[in-house]
Amino acid sequence: MHGPDGTDYQEWITWTEIVPPHRITLRHGEFRDDPNAFETVLTFEPDGEKSRVVMRTVFPTKELRDEAVEKYHAVEGGEQTLHHLAVYAAELTRDATAPEEPEH
């Protein structure tokens, strides 16, 4: 992970559940079996012609949550993650709906 000041942070992510198109669950820590790892669940819900994405993150303690928010800017990082996901999904949608070029 790269911080806004250019600092690189070591991280370890384990995808624990993927249920297309409803949910993605992951554990996120600094290393494998990190006792301070937190769990994030992304849920995808229909919202008219669009989808609503909800990101819920649970930390082992309030102190770890507060540190993540204050020191590592976790809220802004979560927003950045959701933005990247939206861009990626838009690219997939655009590619899937683009007309195929005729072969010559």
C-alpha positions, 0 to 999 in steps of 0.5 A, spaced: 500 500 500 502 506 498 501 512 502 499 519 500 506 522 502 509 516 498 510 511 504 510 504 502 506 500 507 507 492 508 500 489 507 497 482 507 491 480 504 487 474 504 481 473 500 476 469 505 470 469 501 467 471 494 460 470 492 459 473 485 455 478 484 453 479 492 459 479 496 467 479 497 470 478 504 477 479 506 482 479 512 487 485 511 494 485 516 501 487 515 503 479 515 500 472 514 496 471 521 497 478 523 493 478 530 491 485 529 488 484 522 482 486 520 476 484 516 472 487 510 466 485 507 464 488 500 457 487 499 453 489 492 446 491 492 442 492 486 440 500 486 435 501 479 440 501 473 446 501 478 449 497 484 450 500 491 457 498 494 457 497 501 464 497 505 464 494 512 471 494 516 471 491 523 477 491 527 479 487 533 479 493 538 477 500 538 484 502 539 486 499 532 480 502 528 482 509 531 489 508 529 488 506 522 483 512 521 488 517 524 495 514 522 493 511 516 487 515 513 483 508 513 477 512 511 480 515 505 484 509 503 477 505 503 474 511 499 480 510 494 479 503 494 472 504 492 473 509 486 478 504 483 473 498 483 468 503 480 473 505 475 475 497 474 467 495 473 466 501 468 472 498 464 469 491 464 462 494 462 465 498 457 469 492 454 463 487 454 458 492 451 463 495 445 461 492 438 466 487 436 470 490 430 469 486 423 475 481 421 478 483 415 
